[in-house]
Amino acid sequence: MAGELKDPEGRAHRLAVSAVSGGILVSRVLGYVRDVVITAVFGVGGVTDAYLVAFLIPNFFRRLAGEGALGASFIPIFAEKDKTNRDDAERFASRAISYVCVVLTIVCVFAAVGSSVLVSVFAPGLRQTPAVFDLASRLLAVLFPYLLLMSLYAVISGMLNSRGHFGIPAVASALENISVITAALVLAPRIEGGPEARIWGLAAGVLVGGVLQVGLVWWTLSRTGFRFRPSLRRSPELVEMLLLMVPAAATLVVYQLNNIISQGIASFLPRGTITVLYLAYRVIEFPSALFGTAVGTVTLPKAAQAGNAEEFRAILDRSVRLCLLWMVPSMTAFIFFSEPLIRLMFEYGKFTADSVSGVSAALRAYALALPFIGLSRILSSACYAVKSPGVPMRAGAQAVAANVILSILFVWAFPSPYKACGIALGMSLASMVNLALLIRQTARSGILRGFQLNAFPTPGVLFLACSLVFAIPLYFLTPHVLRLAPGALKLSTAVLVFVSIGVYFLCVRRLGAGQKK
């Protein structure tokens, strides 16, 4: 493939990213199937909104505490110690896991008791529909232990990544999706009552899936020789981890506030708006996770273990090029071909034509953010690797302020059918602000050892040019595709997607767009 660097380290880097991407691909495909099954069985309405709010709240804290602050503070310390003294590293990891279990168990108990307060904070508009608000509160009380399970998964996965095991942690998340799909198709229909009763089957599927996910990575870690030694004894490494967690947590609160703000504003709009935004965001999360998150996951431990500034810059160089290679065409495809894609992906069962229109409009607005989200994750991972989490925290705080202002402005200015689109557009523009601030602050501070992201305009422009080669024909073909019968439409859309991928990479290869000059 064009753009490959001819060196062993570059090949190892790409193989690690490929392992994570492969695992994420399996998980995301199953996640897509899960969302299709949920909307086909329950439709787009109040019951689905209640479930999504109850699921997204612990998911917010998971990304904050589990994948976020814990990973950002734990991995650099563990990776550094594991390179020199494995026994000391495992003692540190055992203490970290012990603290996670104790602290988050207490948090889960308080969250279950105060579930209605949390729903009021995260989705205040649901109070306008008391039945939906009550259902969301009760579901949240049951689902909050998902946070504990995913935090354990994050710590264990960080240990595996530091030891060069990237595939299993990435693929493990597929177990949760399989569990929820099984619950929706097998368990939920067996529960007596209406949708309000059957939705509890999904909650059971989430928790069972979380247990299976933690079980798989724990078993894999034990195969590397790890022996868990529970201990709540303090150590200098734990203190350092906690000190790093504070700015990392603040940074991720800032990032996740974008989603929470969007959800909160959407809760005041007609029922179903939360689901529309959720589905559109899930679509952009597919390439975002497959390439942005995968590259960031590999970048953090590798950058933390870099022996010198040249190796550090080479790691970031490869990460940025891999990210742009995939994120730019994904953005272009979602903007130019959104409606056929949404019909291919979601138009089943109770998912109506109106739902297609709303989700595709929101998808076009969200798609603008893709390259900026991916590059921000790489720069943030690099900052965490050098133990400077304050830089992304400051940039993110300003981006959240921009999101609040822009989202409210667009919801006020846009006509009724496009208010959800306004929320998505506000978040996309805020992601651009975030990246611009990250570039400026890392350049000024010099913490990235001479690496400059603004040295990459040429490959980005070439990737965009290659993307337009397939995107412009797709745009003109869209009206003809939408007039086809449902079966023919979905088949034609799938064929066009695969042809477009081939055309894109042929152009990249011919132009040498991914090669380091």
N, C-alpha and C positions, 0 to 999 in steps of 0.2 A: 504493500500500500504506500502511496505517495506520502512523504513526510516522515518516514521512519528514520530515525537516527542510527547510523551504522556503528553501534558500540554496544558491548555487553550490558552495561548499566541501563542504557535506553531500552534494550530488549526486555530486560527484567522488569523495568518500570511498566512497559506496555503489557507484559504478561500478567502482572499484578492487577493492573486496571482492567484487563480483559476478564480475569477471574471474578473480580467484584462486579463488573458489568454483567457477566453471564448470570451470576446469582441474582442480581437485581432484576435482570430481564425476566427470569422465571417468576420472581416474586411479583413484578409489576404486571405481567400478563395475567397471573392469577388474581391480582388486585383488580384489574380491569374486569375479569370475569365475575369477581365478587360484586363489583358495583353494578354490572349489568343485571346480575341475578337479583340484587336488592331492589333496584328500580323496577324490574319486571314483576317482582312479587308484590312490592309494597307501593309502587308508583312514586310520583313526586308530589308530596303534600305534607301535612302536619305530622303524621306518625314518623315518616322518614326524617323530617327536620328534627324531631325530638331525639331520635336515635343518633343522628349525626352530631348534634350538640353534645349529647352525653358521651359520645365516643371522642369527639375532638377536644374536649376539655382535658382528660387525662393524656391525650395525645400531645397537647400543647406542653404539658409539664414533662412528658417523656422527652420531647425534643429539647426542652430546657435543661432538665436534670440528667436524663439518661444519655441520649446521643450528643447532647450539647455540652453543658458545663462539666459533667463527669468525664466524658471522653477527652475534652480539651485540656483538662487539668491532670487526669490520670495517665493518659498515654505517653506524653513526653517524659514523665518521671519514670514510669515502668519501663519504657523502651530504653532509656539511658541506663537504668540499673541492670536490666536483663542482658544488656550487651557485655557487662563486666562481671556481675555476680548474680547468677540465676536464683540462688537460695534467698538472698536478701530481697530480690524482686518479688519472689513468691510470698515471702512474709508480708511485705508491703501490700500486695494484692489481696491477701487473706484478710488483713485488717480493713482494707477499703471495702471489701464485700460485706464484712461483718457490720460496719457502720451503715452501709447502704440498706441492709436488711432491717436494722433496728430503727433508723430514722424514718425511712419511708413507710414502715408499718404504722408508726404513730401518725404520720401525715395522712395515710389512707383512712384511718379511723376518724380523724377530725373531718376529713373531706366527706365521708359518708354521712356524718351527722349534719354537716352544713351544706349538703348538696344543693338545696334550693337557693342558698345565698350565692353559690358559685354560678348556677344557671342565670340568676338575676344579673350577675356581673358580666358574664360572657355573652349572654343573649337576652338582654332586657326586654326586647320587643315581644318575646314569647309570653310575657305576662298578659298581653292582649288576648291570648287564647288560653284560658286557665287549664283546660284538659291537656293541651300540648305541653304547657309548662310543668304540670304535675308529673306527666309521663317522663319528661326529660330529667326531672329531679330524681325520680325513683330509679331510672336506668343508670344515672351517674353514680348513685350510691353503690350500685353493684359493680360497675365497670372501673371504678377508680383503682383497684388493686392491679390493673393492667400497667399502671405506672411503675410499681415495684418490679413486676416481671420484666418490663422493658429496660429498666435501669440495670438490673442484673445482666441482662443480655448485652447491654452496651459495654459494661466493664469487661465481661468475659470476651466479647468480640474484640475489644481493644487489645487484650492480651494476645489473642490469636493473631491479630494483624501484625503486632510487634514481632511475633515469631514467624512471620511470613505465610501464615495461613489466612488467605483472603476469601476463598470461595465458599466454604461452609457457613461462616457468619452471614454472608450476603444471601445465600440460598435459604437459610433457616427461617427468614421472615415469610417465606412461602407457606410454611405450616399454618400460620395464623389465617391466611387467606383460604387455604383448603378447609380449615375448620369452620370458618364463617359460611363459606359456600355450602358445605355439608349441612350446617345448621339451618340455613335458609331453605334448602330443598328437601331436607329429610325431617329435621326436628320441628321447625316452625309450623308446617302444615298439620302436624299431629297435636298441636296445642289447641285446645278448645277456646272458642271466642273469636272476636274480630281481629283486625290488624294490631290493635293496642295490646292484645294478649300475645299474639304470635311473634311480635317484635322481640319478646324476651328470649326467644330461641337464638337470635343474633348475639345477644349479650353473653349467653352461655358459650357460643362459638368463639367469641373474642377471648374469653378467659382460658378456655381449653387450648386454643391455639397459642396463647402466650406461654403456657406451661410447656407445651411441646417444643416451642422455639428455644426456651431457656435450657430445656433438657438436652437438645441436640448440641448446642455450643458447649455446654458443660461436659458432655461425654467426649467431644472432640478435644477440649482443653485437657481433660484427664489423660488422653492418649499422648499428649506431649510431655507427660511426667509430672504435671502439676498436682500437688497435694494440698487440699484446703485445710488451714489451721486457724479456726475461729479465734479471734482476739479483738478486744476493744481497747487494747493498750495504745497509748499515744506514741507517736514516733515523729522525728523531724520531717520525714517524707509526707506523713499525713498532714502535718501542719502546712507544709509547702503546697500540698494539693488543695487544701481548703483555702489558702490565700489566693491561689490561682483561680479557684472556682468562683470567687466573688465577682471579679470583672468579667469572666467568661459567662457566668449566669446572667449578669446585667446585659451583656452583648446579645445573648440569645433571647432574653426577655424582649429586647428591642426588636429583634428580627421577628419573633413570633407575634409580637403585638400587631404587626401588619395584618396577619391572618385574623387575629381576634377583633381588630378594629373593623375589618371587612365584614366579619360575621355579625358583629354588634350592629353595624349600620343596616345590614341586610335583614336583621330580625325585625326592623320597623317597616320593611317593605312587604308586599303580598306574600302569603304562605307559599313555599316552594322556592323562594329566592335563595335561601341558604343552600338548598340542594343544587340549584343551578350553578352557583358559584363553586360549590364543592366539586361537582363533576367536571367543570371546566378546569379547575385547578389540578384535579387528579390527572387530567390529560397532559398538562404541561409538566407535571411531576414525573411523567414517564421518562422523557429524555433528560429532565433535570436530575433525576435520581440515577438513571442509567449511565450518564456521562459526567454531570457536575458532581454529584455526591460520590460516585465511584472514584473519580480522579482526586477529589478532596480527601477521601478515606485513605487512599494510598499515599498522598502527599504528606499527611501529618506525621505518621511514624517514620517515613523515609527522610523527610526534612529534619526531624528531630535527631536522627542518627547520622546526618551528614557530617563528614569529617572535616570539611573546609568550605570556604566561601564559594569556590568554583563548583564543587559538587552540589552545593545548595542551590546555586543559580541554575545549574543544568536540570535539576529535579523540577524546579518551577517552570523552566522553559518548556520541558516536555509536557508538563501538566496543562499549561495554557494552550499549547497547540492541539493537544488531544481534545480539550474542552471545546475550543472554537470549531474544530473539524466537524463536530456533531451538533452543537447547539445552534449554529447559524442556519443550517438547512432545516432543522426542526422548527425554528421560529418562522422561517419563510413558508414552509408547508402549512403550518397552522393558520397563518394569515391568509394565504391564497386559496386554501382548499378545506376550510373548516367545516362547512355544512355537510358535504359528503362524508367526511371523516366521522362526524358525530352521528350521522345516520347509520354508518357502518358499525360504529361501536356501541350505540345505546338504543337504537330504535327497535325495541322489543317489548312485548307485553303492554304494560300501562304507560310506557314512555311515549308521549304524543308528539305530533308535529310542532305544537307550540313549544314544547320542551326542547326540541331540536333547535329551533330558532334562537331561544334564549341562551342555551349552552354554547352554541356556535359563535354567537356575538361576544359572549364573555371570553371564550377561548381566543378569539382574535386579539382582544385587548391584553389578556394575560401573556400571550405569546411574545409580545414585544420585550418582555423581561428576561427571556431565557438566557441569552449570552451573558447578560449582566449578573444574573443570579449565579451562573456557573463560575464566572471569573471572581466574583465576590467570595465564593466559598473557597477557592484556591488561595486567595490572598489572606483570608481569615485563618485557614489551616496553617499557612506559613507563619502568621503572627503567633498562633498558639504554639507552633513548633519551637519558636525562639522565646517562648514564655513572655509574650507581650500582648495579652488579651485586651488591654485597654484601648488599643488602636481601633479594632473593629467595633468596640463598644461605643466610642465617641462618634464614629461614622454612622453607625446604626441608629443612634439616638436622634441624630439630625434627619435621617431618612424617614423615621417614624413620624416625626413632626410634619414632614412633607406629605406623607401618606394621608395623615388625618385631614390636612387642609385640602388636598387635591380630591380625596374621596368625597368629602362633604360638598365641595364645590361642584363636582361632576354630578352627584346625585341630585343636587338642587337644579342644575342647568339642563340635564338630559331629560328628554321626554319619557313618559312612564314605561314603555316597553324596553328602554335602554338604560334604566337606572342601575341594574346589576352590572352592565357593561361599564358604566362610569366608575363603579367601585374597583373593578378589575384594572381599568386604565390608571386609576390613581395609584394602585399598588405597583404597576409596571414602571411608572415614572419615578416612583420612590426608589425602586431598585436601581435605576440609573443614577440617581443622586447618591445612593449608598456606594456604588462602585467608584464614582468620581471622587468622593471624599476619601475612600480607602487608598486610591492611587496617590492622591495629594499627600495624605498623612504618612504613608509608608515611604514616599520619596523624601519628604522633609526629615523624617527621623532617621533614615538610613538603616533601619532594623533588618531589612531583607538583604543585607550584604551586597548591595550594588545592583540587585535585580530591579528592572524597571518595566512595568506592564505596558507603559505607553510606547514601548519599542515594537509593539505587535500590530500596528494598523494595517500593514501590507497583507499578511496572511488572512486577517479578518475580512478585508475588502475582497480578496480573491475567493474566499469561501462564499461570500455573499454573491459574487458574480457567478460562481458555479451553481449556486442555489437558484438564481433567477433563470438559469437555462431550463430547469424543469418547472419552476413555479409559474412563470408567465403562461406557458401552454395549459397548465392545470387550471389557471384562472379562467381562460376562455372556454375550456371544456366543461367547467362546472355547471352552467345552465343546461347543457345537453345531458350530463350525467343525472342531474336532479329530475329530469323528465322520465327516466327509465322506471320500470316496475321495480318494487323493492328488492327482489332477488338479484335482478340484473344490475341494479345500482350498487349493491354491496360487492358483487363480484367485480364489476368495472372499477370501483374505488380501490379494492385490494390490488388489482392488477396494476393500476396507475401508480400506486404507492411503490410497489416493487420496481417498476420500470424507472420511476423517478430516482430511487436510490442508486440504481445502476448508472443512470445518466450523470448523476452528481459525482460519483466516485470516478467515473471515466474522465470527467472534466478536471477533477482535482489531480488525477494522475497526469493528464496531458499538460496541465499548467504548472505542475510541480508546486501546487499551492501550499502543501504542508511541509515542504522541505525547509530545513534551516539553511539560510543563505550565509 
